[in-house]
């Protein structure tokens, strides 16, 4: 059974940091594209980062570039999202998702992440709140 579980969300002050984890079971993350999405209240879900280890494709949305970093630990079958210099506008529920590596290749080439509907496997989400 394919499963993704996010953790690490919480309340942090502006300028602070958080590290989110996305642990996979039932499949090997290294063979798939991993996307991080977020959804703020009243807004559509947006893709912010995409990583495909198979071809090295990486995409960062302009809104998080230079502040957020994606990494993976293959031994733990886990992907991490390190978020630094957090801003109130980063407040959202954060989701990780997995699907074919081509999705990140395309995102990198086009400079925009595809639709959330392109990703077939999702975690339950973790809340990140940036507030003083």
N, C-alpha and C positions, 0 to 999 in steps of 0.2 A: 504494500500500500504506500503510495507516494504521499509524503507529508512534509510540510515546511512549518517550522515553529520559530516565531520571532520572540526576542526578549531584549531587555536592556533599556526600555523606555522609562520615562519619568519626568519629573519637574526639574528644570535647571534655569539658572539666571542667565540673562543675556550675556554673551561673551564666554559662556561656559562650554563644556564638552560632554558628550555622551558617546558610548559605543553600543551599537545595536548588533545583535547576533541573529543569524538565520540558520538554524540547524535542519539538515535534511535527513530523511529516512526513506527507505524504499527505492532510492536511486542514488547515483553518484553525481554530485553537483559539478564535478570537474568536466563532465561531458555536455553540460548544458549552459545556456545563457542564463545569467542571474540578473534580475532587475530589481531595483528598489523604487518603489512608488510611494507617494504620500497623498493624503486627502485631508484637506482642512475643512472645517464646518462650512457647509453651503457651497463648496467648490468641487469641481471635478477632480478625479484621481489623476495625478500627473506623474510621469516617469522622471526620475532625477538621475539615476545611475544605471548603467548596464555593463556587465562584464561577461566576456566569453573567453575562458582560458584556452579553448581549443585553437583559436587563431589570434589571441591577444587583443581582440577588439575591446575597447573601452569607450564609454560615452559618459560625459558629465554634463548635466544641464548648467547653463550659465549661472543660474541662481545659487548653485552649490559649488561651482568650480573654485578650487583653491581652499575650500573649507572642509569639504567632505572627501573621504577616501574609502574606497572599497578594497577589501582584501579577502583572501580565503585561506583556510587551513584544511588541506585535503585529508590529512590524517583524522580530523574531527568531522569531516564532511560538513563544514560550517563556513558561512560567509559572514564577514563583519562589515559594518558601516561605521566608520569613525567620523564623528561630527564635531567640528571645532568652530569656535567663534559663532556660536549659535545666536540667532536673531529671533525676535518674537514672530516674525513671518514664517519661521520654520516649524511653528506649532502645527501639528497634524498627526493623524494616525499613519504610521509607516508600515508598509507591507513589503515583503520580499516575494518574488515570483520567479518561476523557472519555465523555460521552454527551449526551443531549438537555438543553437548558437548563431544562426543567421540573423536573428533579431538584433543582436548587438553589433554585428558586422554592418548591418543596414543603418542602425542608429549612428554609428561612428561616421559612416560615409555621408549620410544625409544631414547630420548635425541636429537631429531631432529624434526623440524616442518614439517608438510606435505606440499604438493604442494598447491600453491594458487588456483589451479583448484578445490580443495576440498571444498573451501568456496564459498557459493552461493550468498551471499549478500555483496555488497561492497559500500563503500563511494567513493566520487570523488577524495579524496586525498588532502593533504596539504603540501606545500613545506617547507622544513627545510634546511636552508643554514648556515653552520658553517664556518665562515671566519673572518679573522682579517682585 
